[in-house]
């Protein structure tokens, strides 16, 4: 078995595999329209929005660009905290879109605080919820609230590419006006679709521009079950199939993802590894490389066991490695990955290196063989899994 342990793309859900194996749909048929409308309705549930969700054929980056270019006009001022590779991408998109951008820099692994974004005079704030490059989770509700206290008319846009179907997402309840996501991460499908979720507030303030990325044109077509352009309709069908399977048991699914990620951090802590983030996302576990151990050695150790992992990005390249169970893994497979991870650490770490104690919380969950209740999962998101961490 191949173990895809990267934070995107991820191991596909069985329902996605089944849908993608079916014959090609023609996108201008009644069957395709039914699939498209079903997927949009399910995505609205996943984002927990009273607004609209638009399906675009492209990556999560396409969705990020569509969000920026349809909500802000050239010359408008936006605030962009940069605390990882993907918040850096939001900054670059905003610059290319002709916005006046104030950049706030934070060390990779850190996240902005509410007081950092409580600044007047901005049309928008662009944030990354789960920063995949570092494993850090931003406190979206607190940040949105602080920003809007100073900018009541301002819009908050968020990258939710690795938080949708992995952690808590609720668009309006979080104070978020628009969000970008994609098919290849928490939705456990192949790359190829981007999603833009728009709250009722942001729908009233669309400023469409561009040709392919004109969301007003897309909204008109998608309300009828079509897309303005040729969609990856079979992938839309896969997204609908996965959402139909996951949404009825969403609390259990989110609890499992939180437990699995805490399990990885527990093994890393046992091996004496230093985590990258200060506030943990449930989507990815990121560790600094042990002193004297190059990334190639870690990557090769996992590869010999049939696993693919990810390295660092931007300033963290060559300094960290990342593991993710965001894809379709059950709890027993997660325990197998944890055993593999421990075996890799025993291989790459010097025998004389001091090891940390086995964290009691995840060890006891391992013995029970069950993920925590939902309340524990909420505490796990953004909390370091030490002692009584996410797995109790």
N, C-alpha and C positions, 0 to 999 in steps of 0.2 A: 504493500500500500504506500502511495505517496502522501506525504504530510505537508500540505500547503499551510505554512504557519506565518504567512506575511499579512500585514494589515491592508491588503488589497493588491490584486484580486484575492478572493478567498475560496475555500472549498464550497462548491455549489450545493444548495438544498436539493434533496431528491425531487421535490415538486418542480424545481427549475430544470433539472436534467430531463424529467419526463416531458415538460412543455417544449423544451428546445429540440427534443427528438421528433416532434410531430411535424407533419408536412407544412410547407410554407403557406401562410395566409396571404391573400391579396388585401392590401390595406384599404381599398375602397369598396369593401363588401359589407353586408349587414353583420356577418359573423365577426369581422374585424372591429366594426363600430361597437358591438356589444362588449368585446374584450377591452377596448379602449376606455369605454365609460365605466366598466367594472374596475379597472386598474385605477382610474382617477378617483373614484369613490373610496376605494380601499386606502389609497395614499392620503386622502383627506383624513381618514380615521387615524392613520399612522402618525401624521403630523399633528393631529388633534387641533384642527383649524376649522373655523366657520367660513373661511375664504375659499380659495381655489388652489389646486395643484396642477401645474402644467408639466407635461412629459415632453422632453426634448431628446432628439437623437444626437448623442454626443456624451462627453464625459462630465464629471462633476465640475471640472474647470469651466466648461461651457455654461453650466448652470450658474456658476459664480459670476461670470461675465454678463450673462443675461440679466441677472439680478441688478448688478451695478448700473448697467446701461439703460435699464428701463425704469429705474427709480430716481436717478439723479441726472441732472442736466450738466453739460460742461460749464465749468466755472463755479459750481456749488462746492461748499467746503464740507469735507468729511474727515472724521477722526478714525485712524486705523492703528490700533495697537499691534505690534509685531512681536510674537513670542514663539515662532516656529516657522517651518517652511511654507505652510499653507496660509498663515496670516500674512507672511511676506508676499504670497501670491495675490491675496486680496489687495494689498498695497499697490502692487504692480498693475493690476487690472484697473484700479481707480485712477492711477496716473495716466494709463493709456486711454482711459475714457474721458480725459480732459478735466478731471475734477481737481480742485485745490485740496491737497491731501496733507494733513498733519500726521506725521508718523511718530508713534510712541514706542521706543525700543525697550524690550525686556530680555533678560537672559533666557536662552532656550531651556525649557523645563519649568519656567515660572509662568504666571498668568497675571494679567492686569487686575488691580483692585478697583472697587467702585470709585474711590476718590481720584483715581488716575483719569477716569473718563468724565468726571463731573465738571465739564468745561462748557462755557456758553459759546454760541455763535456758529453752530454746526447744523447742516442739513441731515447728516447721517453719521452713524457709527457702524463700522464693519468688524465683526468678530468671528473667530473660529471657536466653535463649541468644544469639540474634541480634537485637539491638535495632534494629528497622527504621527508627526515627525518626532514628537517628544513624549507622547503618552499623557499629556497634561489636559485637564478638564477645566474650562473656564466657567465661572459662576454667572451664567447668562442672566438669570432674573435680577440679581443684584446689580450687574453692570448696566443692564437696560434701564432699570429704575433710576440709577444715579445719573445716567446720561439724560433721560427724559425730564428729570427734575430741572435741569438747566436748559433743556431744549425741548419744550413741550410739543413743538411741531416736527421734531426730528424723527427720522426713521432708523430703526435698528435692523441691519441685515446680518444673517449668520450663516456660516458654513456648518451644516449638520451632516456632512458626508459620512463621518464615522460615529455619529450618535443616534441617527435614525435606526430604530429596531435594535439598538445596543444599549442605550441608556434612556433616561427620562426625556421625553420630547413633548412639548405642548406649546404650540406657537404663540397664541395670544396670551395664554396664562403666564408665559415666561417674559412677556413684554417685547417679543420679537415680531417685527412687521413682515419680514420676508426671509426665507431660508433656501439654501441650495443643498442638494444631496444627489446621490447617484445609485445605480443598480448594483455596483460591484463590491459593496462592503457589507453593511448590516443586512441588506436585503438578500444576500447570498445568491446573487445572480451573476451573469457574465457582465463584463464592462460593455458600455454602449448606450446607456440612457442617463440623462441628467434630469433632475426634478427641481422645479422652482415652486415653492409654497408661498402664497400671497395672502396675507390677512385682509379682511374687509377694508381696513384702514389704508393699506398699501394699494389695493385695487382702485381706490378712489383717486390715487395720486400717480398713476402710471404715466410715464413720459417716454413712450416707445420711440426707439430709434434703431437704425440698422435694418437689415433685410431679413436674414435668417433668424436673427435674435429678437425680432419684433414680437413682444409678448401679447400686445393687443390683438394682433392678427392671429396668434396661436390661440388665445382665449376664445375668440369667435369661432374658430374651427373646432376646438376641442370640446366646447359645449355641445356640439353635434356628434361627438364621438369620432372625430377625424383629427388629423394634424395638418397644419398649413403645408408641410412638406412630407416627403416619404419617410414614415417612421420605421424603426426596427420593430415591426409589429409582433414577431414571434417572441422577442425579448419582453415586450409589453405583456404578452400572455404569460410568460414565466414569472414576471413580477406579480401579476394578479394571483397566480397559483400559489406563490410563496406567502403572500399576504393573507390569502384565504386560510392557509394552514396555521399561520403564526398568530394573527391578531386575536382569535378567540382565546388563546392561552398566553397573551402578551406578558402578563405579570410573571408567570412561571419562566418564560423565555428570558426576560430581562434579569431575573434572579439568577438563572443559570449562567448567563454571560458575565455577570458581576463575580459570581463564585469562581468561574473558570479563570478569569484574569487575576483574581486574588490568589488563586492556586499557583499561577506562574510567578507572581511576586514572592510568594512564600518560599518556593524552591530557590529563587535568586537570593533571597535573604539568608536562607540556610547555607548557601554557598559563599556568603560574604560579599555579594555583588551590591553595588550602589545604584539605586534607581535614579532615572533621569528626572521625572516630574516631582513636583512638590504636592500637587493635587491630582490624584490618579483618575484617568478616564478608564471605563470598563472595556474599552475597545482594543487596547494594545499595552503590552508590558515592555518598557524600554529600560535598558541597563547600560551603564558605562562599562566598557571593556575592562577586564582585570589588567592590572599593571603588567606590562611585558607580553601581553597576549594580543596579537593582531586580529583584526576582524576576519581575515581570510581563514585563520585557524578555526575560529568558532563556526564559521559558515561551512567549512569542510567537514567538521565533526558532525554537524547536523546532517549534511548531505550524505555522509556514509550510512546514515540511519534512515535515508529516504525522505528527509525533510528539507524544505526550503524556508529560509528565514530572511529577514531584511536588515540592512545596515543603517547607518546614520545618513542624514541629509543636511545640506548646507554646512554650517560650522561644526556640526556633530559628525560629519562624514569621517569614518576611520576612528571614531571615538566611542561609538555605542553600537549595540545590536538590539533588534526589536523582534518580539514574538507576539502572535495574535491567534486567538481561538474565536475570532469574530464570525468565522464561517460555520458550516453545518457540522458541529461536533457535539456529541452527547457527553454526559458526565463521565462515562467510562472511558471514552476516547481521550478526554481531557486528562484523566488520571494516567493514561498511557503516555501522553505527551509530557506530563510532569516527570514520569519515570525516565523518559528519554533525556529530558533537560538535566536531570540530576546526573545521569550517566555521562553526558557531555561535560558537565562541570568537573566530575571526577577525572575525566581524561585530560582536560586542558589546564586545570589548576595544579600548581605544585603541591606535592604531598605535605609540605611543611606549612602551607598557607592556613592560617586560622579560619575555621568555619563558624558561622553563626549557629545558634540553637535552632532546632526545628520549631517554627511558629506553632504554638498550641492550637490556634483557631483553625487553620486550614488542615492541620494533621487530624484533628477530631472530625472535621467534615469528611475527610478522606475515609476514615473508619466507618462513618455512618453511610457514606456513599450517596449523599443527597445534598442538593443545593440548599441555601438558606431560604427562610421565608422572605416575602417581598420586603418587609420592613428592614431586614438586614441588608438586602441589596441596595436600598436607598442610602444606607449609611456607607456602603462600600464605594459608591460613586463619589470620587473626590477625596477619599480618605485612605491614608496609608494603612495597608493590612498588617498591622503589628499586633501581637497578642490576641486581643479580642476583636480581630478585624472582620473582613467581609464574610468569612466562612462560618461564623457561629450560628 
